[in-house]
Amino acid sequence: MWGTIPWSVVVCQLCANRVERRAMKKLLHLSGLLGVGLSGACWLGTASSASAQTALRINYDTSSFENVELSAGNVGVRVSYTHYQEVEEPDDNNLSYQLIYQDEAQTVLETFAWTFAEFELLDLDSDGTDEVIVRNYSGGAHCCTNTTIHRWDGEAFSAVETGYLDGLGGDLADLNGDGYMEIAIPHQAFLYRFGSYAESFPPVTFFTYRDGELVESTREFPSLIRGQAESMKETFLAVQEEEDYVSNSLLASYVAQQAVLDEDFETAWEFMLDNYRREDSWGLAIYEEGEQVGEHADFPTALKAFLIETEYLGEDGLPLGDRR
């Protein structure tokens, strides 16, 4: 399950043409660690039965069921599901689960799962007690999946969520072998910012699960970020060679990844200046409280403002690095 499957750090895109599909496959490879085909990143439908005791996956063709119990050591969860086509009202919750500790029932929670949900018991922080990991998909063309991690804190279950993320959310793995799991999440703010969804290639961010919280740890994995940045640049050049049109969105993400590394940022910025599409106006509008109040002069100006807003750059326009 999550501890062993390949990571899909770049979420499923509805690629517009053959070149973009090949470009996406290249982006799904991250420094030798990540390697999943496009169909794997977009997977939602292949039937998969629950493993015997610690994991359960619900797919579009999973029939309604009641009180399926998973357990590992002192921790357990009891799951009931109503097929999404059988709910009486579209907004009705169809997935409920009860958390269990030492065979005693604790909190009962309800949510909605449209075609996909997953439960797993897994020790994310090597403290000897498994966490209960729940993912549920809300439905839509490419949105959204929420991951909730429930942890027994000695008195009750506490929870932390990723919030609803594009595609299938993020996957968990211990990247550096320190006993704490990381989750890789594409930076959602880059979706649609400088191009359509199909043209959006968000940079990856890493969070480490520690002491019941998801703590950002992106800068602790420079080799992975470097591999992602290199793949983005190679993809841009490959698409540029074969197509007349390359969205500025990929350049935005490439510059952002180089800003995280805080190395060769000036070179990356110059590459962007040499290659961005002057005629592309996507992302130039300036909004305040949902109303357009102006427009940036060009893409580099808009990109710098956006990277400052998202804390890749400081107010001086230079990578924040350790100043964050």
RODO-2510 file (C-alpha; in nm, 4 decimals, decimal comma):
residues 324
     n   res          X          Y          Z
     1     m     0,0000     0,0000     0,0000
     2     w     0,1239     0,3551     0,0706
     3     g     0,4537     0,2540     0,2219
     4     t     0,5588     0,0615    -0,0862
     5     i     0,3753     0,1885    -0,3955
     6     p     0,5540     0,4282    -0,6336
     7     w     0,4910     0,7939    -0,5650
     8     s     0,2867     1,0063    -0,8059
     9     v     0,4224     1,3436    -0,6994
    10     v     0,2939     1,5126    -1,0116
    11     v    -0,0800     1,4691    -1,0140
    12     c    -0,2809     1,3245    -1,3016
    13     q    -0,3198     1,5700    -1,5866
    14     l    -0,5608     1,5519    -1,8792
    15     c    -0,2878     1,6011    -2,1374
    16     a    -0,3972     1,7742    -2,4554
    17     n    -0,1750     1,5962    -2,7033
    18     r     0,0813     1,3236    -2,7596
    19     v     0,3787     1,5425    -2,6688
    20     e     0,2219     1,6571    -2,3417
    21     r     0,1474     1,2969    -2,2470
    22     r     0,5105     1,2038    -2,2995
    23     a     0,6142     1,5157    -2,1075
    24     m     0,3953     1,4123    -1,8153
    25     k     0,5527     1,0670    -1,8054
    26     k     0,8941     1,2295    -1,7788
    27     l     0,7770     1,4488    -1,4921
    28     l     0,6486     1,1456    -1,3058
    29     h     1,0075     1,0294    -1,2663
    30     l     1,1736     1,1936    -0,9681
    31     s     1,5435     1,1255    -0,9210
    32     g     1,5085     0,7485    -0,9668
    33     l     1,2755     0,7158    -0,6683
    34     l     0,9472     0,7808    -0,8440
    35     g     0,8344     0,5954    -1,1531
    36     v     0,4683     0,5530    -1,2335
    37     g     0,3048     0,5548    -1,5746
    38     l     0,0433     0,8110    -1,6639
    39     s    -0,2365     0,5590    -1,6314
    40     g    -0,1095     0,4674    -1,2843
    41     a    -0,1156     0,8282    -1,1699
    42     c    -0,4709     0,8674    -1,2982
    43     w    -0,5937     0,5311    -1,1690
    44     l    -0,9353     0,5322    -1,0071
    45     g    -1,1167     0,2271    -1,1348
    46     t    -0,9326    -0,1051    -1,1279
    47     a    -1,0920    -0,3353    -0,8728
    48     s    -0,8731    -0,4205    -0,5741
    49     s    -0,9749    -0,6301    -0,2772
    50     a    -0,8907    -0,5387     0,0783
    51     s    -0,5882    -0,6965     0,2355
    52     a    -0,6693    -0,9320     0,5224
    53     q    -0,6278    -0,7132     0,8297
    54     t    -0,4646    -0,3745     0,7874
    55     a    -0,5863    -0,2190     0,4618
    56     l    -0,9050    -0,1599     0,2691
    57     r    -0,9587    -0,0013    -0,0704
    58     i    -1,2973     0,1039    -0,2050
    59     n    -1,3351     0,1451    -0,5812
    60     y    -1,6157     0,2481    -0,8141
    61     d    -1,7409    -0,1115    -0,8324
    62     t    -1,7213    -0,1907    -0,4600
    63     s    -2,0619    -0,2970    -0,3279
    64     s    -2,2115    -0,1498    -0,0128
    65     f    -2,0940    -0,3170     0,3092
    66     e    -2,1116    -0,2777     0,6856
    67     n    -1,8656    -0,3139     0,9730
    68     v    -1,5507    -0,4328     0,7986
    69     e    -1,2838    -0,4201     1,0673
    70     l    -0,9103    -0,3623     1,0293
    71     s    -0,6686    -0,4002     1,3188
    72     a    -0,2994    -0,3805     1,4037
    73     g    -0,1863    -0,4133     1,7639
    74     n    -0,3964    -0,1887     1,9856
    75     v    -0,5402     0,0155     1,6999
    76     g    -0,8324    -0,0662     1,4740
    77     v    -1,1020     0,0841     1,2544
    78     r    -1,4501    -0,0418     1,1644
    79     v    -1,5737     0,0742     0,8222
    80     s    -1,9187     0,0887     0,6608
    81     y    -1,9843     0,2058     0,3056
    82     t    -2,2877     0,2771     0,0894
    83     h    -2,2236     0,2739    -0,2851
    84     y    -2,2311     0,6309    -0,4134
    85     q    -2,5123     0,5447    -0,6586
    86     e    -2,7296     0,4244    -0,3704
    87     v    -2,7278     0,7385    -0,1558
    88     e    -3,0641     0,9117    -0,1306
    89     e    -2,9324     1,2670    -0,1623
    90     p    -2,6195     1,3769    -0,3537
    91     d    -2,4767     1,5487    -0,0463
    92     d    -2,5373     1,2589     0,1941
    93     n    -2,2327     1,1021     0,3577
    94     n    -2,1853     0,7442     0,2402
    95     l    -1,8738     0,6426     0,4333
    96     s    -1,8555     0,6002     0,8104
    97     y    -1,5805     0,4603     1,0289
    98     q    -1,5282     0,4025     1,3981
    99     l    -1,1819     0,4273     1,5499
   100     i    -1,0881     0,1561     1,8000
   101     y    -0,8200     0,1381     2,0681
   102     q    -0,7599    -0,1751     2,2761
   103     d    -1,0895    -0,3180     2,1516
   104     e    -1,2838    -0,0172     2,2821
   105     a    -1,4842     0,1857     2,0309
   106     q    -1,3903     0,5528     2,0127
   107     t    -1,5064     0,8286     1,7778
   108     v    -1,7447     0,7605     1,4871
   109     l    -1,6751     0,9766     1,1807
   110     e    -1,8621     1,0257     0,8558
   111     t    -1,7571     1,1565     0,5146
   112     f    -1,8332     1,1157     0,1459
   113     a    -1,6396     0,8982    -0,0987
   114     w    -1,7164     0,9151    -0,4689
   115     t    -1,5724     0,6053    -0,6451
   116     f    -1,2617     0,5852    -0,4245
   117     a    -1,1572     0,5602    -0,0607
   118     e    -0,8726     0,3892     0,1181
   119     f    -0,7955     0,2899     0,4758
   120     e    -0,4641     0,1693     0,6088
   121     l    -0,3076     0,1050     0,9485
   122     l     0,0577     0,2019     0,9344
   123     d     0,3139     0,3243     1,1873
   124     l     0,4183     0,6565     1,0362
   125     d     0,6517     0,7743     1,3127
   126     s     0,8076     0,4500     1,4455
   127     d     0,6556     0,4870     1,7916
   128     g     0,5232     0,1301     1,7897
   129     t     0,1586     0,2289     1,7411
   130     d    -0,0042     0,2381     1,3999
   131     e    -0,1829     0,5454     1,2703
   132     v    -0,5171     0,5129     1,0907
   133     i    -0,4822     0,6668     0,7441
   134     v    -0,7966     0,7526     0,5512
   135     r    -0,8193     0,8874     0,1975
   136     n    -1,1495     0,9814     0,0358
   137     y    -1,2166     1,1157    -0,3115
   138     s    -1,4802     1,3849    -0,3600
   139     g    -1,5331     1,3387    -0,7339
   140     g    -1,4760     1,5631    -1,0330
   141     a    -1,2572     1,5599    -1,3426
   142     h    -0,9368     1,5774    -1,1379
   143     c    -1,0418     1,6755    -0,7876
   144     c    -1,0127     1,6091    -0,4996
   145     t    -0,8699     1,3697    -0,2403
   146     n    -0,8346     1,4361     0,1317
   147     t    -0,5906     1,2388     0,3461
   148     t    -0,6646     1,2206     0,7194
   149     i    -0,4187     1,0690     0,9672
   150     h    -0,5620     0,9593     1,3033
   151     r    -0,3178     0,9069     1,5919
   152     w    -0,3717     0,7691     1,9402
   153     d    -0,2175     1,0297     2,1717
   154     g    -0,2489     0,8275     2,4926
   155     e    -0,5984     0,9464     2,5811
   156     a    -0,7893     0,9839     2,2550
   157     f    -0,7483     0,9929     1,8775
   158     s    -0,6267     1,3195     1,7290
   159     a    -0,6211     1,3936     1,3581
   160     v    -0,4359     1,5969     1,0969
   161     e    -0,5505     1,6440     0,7370
   162     t    -0,3862     1,7440     0,4120
   163     g    -0,7090     1,9082     0,3003
   164     y    -0,8655     1,8242    -0,0336
   165     l    -0,5884     1,8026    -0,2908
   166     d    -0,5890     1,7642    -0,6651
   167     g    -0,6116     1,4130    -0,8113
   168     l    -0,5294     1,1348    -0,5647
   169     g    -0,3537     1,3619    -0,3190
   170     g    -0,0094     1,2499    -0,2014
   171     d     0,1625     0,9235    -0,1132
   172     l     0,3595     0,8313     0,1986
   173     a     0,7119     0,6892     0,2259
   174     d     1,0149     0,7267     0,4532
   175     l     1,2536     0,9104     0,2204
   176     n     1,5633     0,9295     0,4383
   177     g     1,5254     0,6198     0,6562
   178     d     1,4871     0,8098     0,9830
   179     g     1,1650     0,6314     1,0782
   180     y     0,9357     0,9239     0,9952
   181     m     0,7187     0,9117     0,6849
   182     e     0,7099     1,1899     0,4281
   183     i     0,4190     1,2819     0,2057
   184     a     0,4819     1,4427    -0,1339
   185     i     0,2226     1,6998    -0,2366
   186     p     0,2173     1,9011    -0,5608
   187     h     0,1927     2,2707    -0,4762
   188     q    -0,1729     2,3383    -0,5491
   189     a    -0,1330     2,7139    -0,6009
   190     f     0,0425     2,6527    -0,9341
   191     l    -0,2598     2,4777    -1,0849
   192     y    -0,4272     2,7122    -1,3378
   193     r    -0,2034     3,0015    -1,2287
   194     f    -0,0109     3,0440    -1,5530
   195     g    -0,1909     2,7973    -1,7788
   196     s    -0,4744     2,5498    -1,8072
   197     y    -0,4904     2,2436    -1,5872
   198     a    -0,3417     2,0288    -1,8637
   199     e    -0,0507     2,2721    -1,8869
   200     s     0,0084     2,2973    -1,5127
   201     f     0,3095     2,1114    -1,3713
   202     p     0,3193     2,2079    -1,0038
   203     p     0,6446     2,1849    -0,8083
   204     v     0,6595     1,9201    -0,5381
   205     t     0,6558     1,9934    -0,1667
   206     f     0,7423     1,7437     0,1070
   207     f     0,5897     1,7174     0,4533
   208     t     0,7160     1,4919     0,7338
   209     y     0,4716     1,3327     0,9781
   210     r     0,6169     1,3998     1,3231
   211     d     0,4497     1,4254     1,6661
   212     g     0,1072     1,4100     1,5101
   213     e     0,1679     1,6980     1,2681
   214     l     0,2632     1,7358     0,9019
   215     v     0,5721     1,9572     0,9038
   216     e     0,7060     2,0977     0,5762
   217     s     1,0456     1,9456     0,5008
   218     t     1,0954     2,0189     0,1301
   219     r     1,4441     2,1649     0,1713
   220     e     1,5638     1,8511     0,3488
   221     f     1,5572     1,6630     0,0159
   222     p     1,7677     1,8676    -0,2267
   223     s     1,8595     1,5739    -0,4510
   224     l     1,4923     1,4977    -0,5137
   225     i     1,4101     1,8628    -0,5817
   226     r     1,7116     1,8884    -0,8117
   227     g     1,5921     1,5845    -1,0055
   228     q     1,2470     1,7359    -1,0391
   229     a     1,3866     2,0684    -1,1608
   230     e     1,6074     1,8959    -1,4182
   231     s     1,3119     1,6919    -1,5442
   232     m     1,1061     2,0083    -1,5809
   233     k     1,3748     2,1804    -1,7865
   234     e     1,4269     1,8739    -2,0062
   235     t     1,0524     1,8453    -2,0587
   236     f     1,0224     2,2107    -2,1533
   237     l     1,2997     2,1789    -2,4117
   238     a     1,1531     1,8565    -2,5536
   239     v     0,8075     2,0086    -2,5950
   240     q     0,9535     2,3321    -2,7315
   241     e     1,1397     2,1355    -2,9966
   242     e     0,8286     1,9560    -3,1218
   243     e     0,5497     2,2077    -3,0604
   244     d     0,4916     2,5714    -3,1419
   245     y     0,3271     2,6307    -2,8056
   246     v     0,4722     2,5730    -2,4592
   247     s     0,2874     2,7178    -2,1615
   248     n     0,4665     2,9526    -1,9236
   249     s     0,3308     2,7362    -1,6430
   250     l     0,6167     2,4872    -1,6688
   251     l     0,8725     2,7670    -1,6549
   252     a     0,7076     2,8991    -1,3392
   253     s     0,7410     2,5632    -1,1657
   254     y     1,0997     2,5178    -1,2859
   255     v     1,2037     2,8532    -1,1426
   256     a     1,0224     2,7720    -0,8160
   257     q     1,2081     2,4412    -0,7761
   258     q     1,5401     2,6163    -0,8373
   259     a     1,4438     2,8765    -0,5772
   260     v     1,3918     2,5967    -0,3237
   261     l     1,7401     2,4655    -0,3994
   262     d     1,8830     2,8184    -0,3731
   263     e     2,1458     2,7214    -0,6284
   264     d     2,1793     2,8447    -0,9869
   265     f     1,8641     3,0493    -0,9341
   266     e     1,9969     3,3316    -1,1498
   267     t     2,0634     3,0842    -1,4308
   268     a     1,7090     2,9464    -1,4012
   269     w     1,5655     3,2994    -1,4067
   270     e     1,7674     3,3824    -1,7182
   271     f     1,6434     3,0623    -1,8833
   272     m     1,2883     3,1742    -1,8127
   273     l     1,3552     3,5220    -1,9535
   274     d     1,4966     3,3722    -2,2724
   275     n     1,2110     3,1292    -2,3280
   276     y     0,8818     3,2623    -2,1935
   277     r     0,5958     3,3372    -2,4334
   278     r     0,5602     3,7130    -2,4581
   279     e     0,2110     3,6921    -2,6067
   280     d     0,0703     3,4699    -2,3297
   281     s    -0,1423     3,6783    -2,0912
   282     w    -0,2540     3,3939    -1,8619
   283     g    -0,1781     3,4820    -1,5000
   284     l    -0,1104     3,8531    -1,5520
   285     a    -0,4313     3,9768    -1,3871
   286     i    -0,4072     4,1155    -1,0336
   287     y    -0,6954     4,0373    -0,7981
   288     e    -0,7982     4,1695    -0,4601
   289     e    -1,0888     4,0070    -0,2767
   290     g    -1,1976     3,8339    -0,5952
   291     e    -1,2031     4,1505    -0,8068
   292     q    -0,9510     4,2315    -1,0789
   293     v    -0,7768     4,5551    -0,9880
   294     g    -0,4965     4,5611    -1,2411
   295     e    -0,2560     4,3640    -1,4540
   296     h     0,1138     4,2844    -1,4382
   297     a     0,3237     4,4206    -1,7215
   298     d     0,4508     4,0801    -1,8287
   299     f     0,5025     3,7177    -1,7195
   300     p     0,8371     3,7717    -1,5367
   301     t     0,6790     4,0479    -1,3264
   302     a     0,3749     3,8318    -1,2503
   303     l     0,5939     3,5319    -1,1695
   304     k     0,8137     3,7252    -0,9267
   305     a     0,5078     3,8584    -0,7434
   306     f     0,3589     3,5092    -0,7266
   307     l     0,6811     3,3511    -0,5965
   308     i     0,7021     3,6182    -0,3272
   309     e     0,3385     3,5541    -0,2365
   310     t     0,3999     3,1783    -0,2098
   311     e     0,7266     3,2310    -0,0154
   312     y     0,9671     3,0906    -0,2696
   313     l     1,1255     3,4362    -0,2866
   314     g     1,1701     3,7118    -0,0332
   315     e     1,0543     4,0687    -0,0847
   316     d     1,3978     4,1350    -0,2372
   317     g     1,3193     3,8876    -0,5160
   318     l     1,5860     3,6399    -0,4021
   319     p     1,5307     3,2805    -0,2792
   320     l     1,4278     3,2708     0,0853
   321     g     1,6305     2,9596     0,1636
   322     d     1,6996     2,9446     0,5360
   323     r     1,5371     3,2868     0,5834
   324     r     1,1906     3,1234     0,5777
***
